[in-house]
Amino acid sequence: MMKQDTIHIHDLSIGYRTKNDTKLVASHIQARIYSGELTCLLGANGVGKSTLLRTLSAFQPKLEGEIASWDVMWIAIRTRN
């Protein structure tokens, strides 16, 4: 049986925008998350795990890149930059 992408992340940059600056937390993130598999997000304190999860769930806007999610068809998740 062929794996099906559930989430596809391409060249994603995450971080925070303030009035005067942008704090880049992580950049050039590439990933494919497959249906039916267990996926873990591991890393040291302060490397952007929570920021990535907030960005993937659209609670926080991405800085750059693309997040696509599989529903009935590929849908690009767009957030205001």
N, C-alpha and C positions, 0 to 999 in steps of 0.2 A: 504494500500500500504506500502510495506517495504522500510525503508530508505536505501539509498545506500551511502557508504563511498565515498567521493570524494578525501579527503586527510586523510591519517593515519600517525600520528606521534608517534613513539615509543622510549622512553628513550633517547630523544634528548638533547644534551648539545650544547650550543651556546656561542660564545665569540670571542676573537681576539687573533691571534698569532703575536708576534713580534719576532725580532731576538733572544732575550734572554729569553722570557717568554710567558706564555699564560694567558690571562685575562678571567676567566670564568664569564660569565654574568648570565646564568641560566642553570640548569641541571635537568635531569630526567623529561623532559617535555613529557607528554602523552596527546594525543588529537585525536579525530575523527571529521572531518568536513563533513557534509552531503550535498548532492546535494539538491538544492531548498530551503535551509535554510539560513537565515541571520546570520552571525557570527560576533561578536564584540570582539575586543581585548582591554581590559581595564587594567590599572595599573598606578601606580605612576611614576613620572619622574625617569629615570635611571634604570628601572627594566628589560629592554630588549625587549620591544615591537618592536621597529624598527629593532633591531638585529634579532629578530625572523622572521620578514617579509622579511628582506634581505636574510636570510638563506633559507626560504621557496621558494623564487623566484630565488635561486641559484646565487645571486650577491655576496654572502659571503659563504665560506665553513663552514660546520658544524664541530664541534669538535668531537662529537660521536653521535651514535644513528642512527635511520632510519626514512626516510621520504618516503612515498609511495603515488603515485598519480594515480587515476583511469582515464584511457583513454579507450581503447578498452579492456585492461586487466590491472592488477596491474603491475606497473613499479616502481622499486626502483630507486629513484633519487640518483645518486652517485656523490659525489664531492671528490676531492682529499683532503686527510687529511694531 
